[in-house]
């Protein structure tokens, strides 16, 4: 499976013209194709955004099912790639993540808006419920699929996330 094949499939099917079982089958087929991609091909598909454009046309229930179907595979691929990095690159990745988390926390504390809203490579907009589901899937996959060493190495990132959450700032209106 390649990103180009996923794109071709996504372009060949107009889900807005489908309903019922045919629509559900098309969405599941897209999820299956995305899950069959290697990590690098999945990155290409994400940058291409054609397959992800379907997401905007899905109902909340379809979005939830799509997330359930595709998120664990992507997260497992990311964990595997992280574990295969040399120690120095893992450390740098963690340091960079911590720096970005702290900068984001400081921006929120200073009243600045957050992030890259609506940019070309920004993630799709999710409802609060779906965003919580993504976090839950990610954390469950992290705890069930990563090695003890990875859990230990990423502990500072999780601790910083906890500090951000404990501050309550993410829950206040922007």
N, C-alpha and C positions, 0 to 999 in steps of 0.2 A: 504494500500500500504506500502511496506517495501523497504529498500535499496536493500535487497537481490532480490526482485522481479524486481526491476529496473535493477540490474546487470544481472539477468537471461535474461531479454528482450534484453538488449544491446548486450549481448554475442550471443543471438540467431539470431540476424539480422546483416548481413554484408551490411551496407549502400553503400559500394563501388560497390556492385553488383546490386544496385537498381538505377533506373532513373525515371525522370518525376514524375507522380502522386504517384507512389508507394513509391518513396524516400521521397517525401514531407509528405505523410501519416505516414511513419515510424518515421520521425523526430518529427512530431506533436504528435505522440503517446508517444514518449520518453518524450517530454515536458509535456504532460498531466500526465504521471506517476510521473515525478519529482515534479510537482505542487501538486500532491495528497499526497506527503510525509509530515510528521510532521517535525518540525524544527530539532529534534534529528536525525530522519531517513535521512533527507536531508544532515546533517553533515556527517553521515556514508557514504552516496552515494558519497559525494564530496571527502572524504578520500580514498574511494575505487577507484575512478577515472575511472572506466570502462565506465560508462555512458558518462562522459565528454570526453572520448577518441574519441567519435564520432565527437566532435567539430573540431578536427584537420582535419577531412576528409570532412568537410562541405565547400561549396563555401561561399564567402562573403555574398551573399544574404541569404543563408540558416542560416549562423551564426547570421545575423541581425534578422531574423524571430525568431530564437531560443531564442535569448536574449530578444526580445519583449515578447515572450511567457512565459519565466521562471523567468526573473529578478524581476518583480513587486511582485510575490508571495514570493520569497525568501526575498526580502527587507521588505515586510509587516510582515513576520514571525520574522525577526530580530528586527523590531521596537516593535512588541508585546512582544517579549521576554525581550527586554530592559525595556519596561514600567512595566513589572511584577517583575523586580529585586527590592530588597530593596534599599532604597535611598543610603546607604553607598556603595553598590556594583555598582550602577549607577555612583556615584561620582568617584569611583576607576576606572571604565571602561573609563570614560571621561578623567581622569588624565593620564591613561596609553596611550590613543589615542593621547592626546596632546604631551606627552613625545616622542612618536614614530614619530609624525609629525615634532616636533622640531629637533629631531635627524636626521631625513631624510633631513630636510632643511639645517641643519648644514653640513651634509655630502656633499650635493650638493654644498654648498658654498665653502667647502674645496676641491672640485674637485673630491671627491670620488664617485665611481659608486653607484647606488642605488639598494637596495633590494635583494631579493632572486630569481634572474633570473634562471629559469630552474630547480628549486628544485622540489622535489617530490610533495610538497603541493602547489607549486606556481600556480597561475591562468594561464589559457591558454593565449598565445600570441595573442593580438588583434591588428588589424590595427588601425591607429589613428582615423579613422571615427567611428569604432565600439567602441573604448574606449570612445569617446565623447558621443556616444549613451548610453553607460552604465552609465556614470556620469549623463546624463540628466534624464534617467529613475529613477535612484536612488534619485536624488534631487526632481523630481516631486512626486515620491511616498512618500518621506519624508515629503514634504510640504502638500500633500493631505491626508496622512494617519496617521500622528503622532499627539499626543495630544499637546496642548499648553505647558504643562509642559515639555514634551520631547523636543520640539523645543527650549524652554528656556534653558534647561539643556545642550543641544548640541550646543548652540550658540557659546561657546568658541572654539569648534572643527571647526565649520564653519569659524569662524574668523581667526583661524590659517591657515586653508586651503586657505582662501583669501590672507593672507600674503604670503604664499608660491607662489600662483599664481601671485600676484602682483610683486614679485621679478623677475619674468620672467625666473628664472632658469629652471623650468620644460620644457620650450620651446626651450632651447638651446641644441645643440648637446652634447651628453655625451662623 
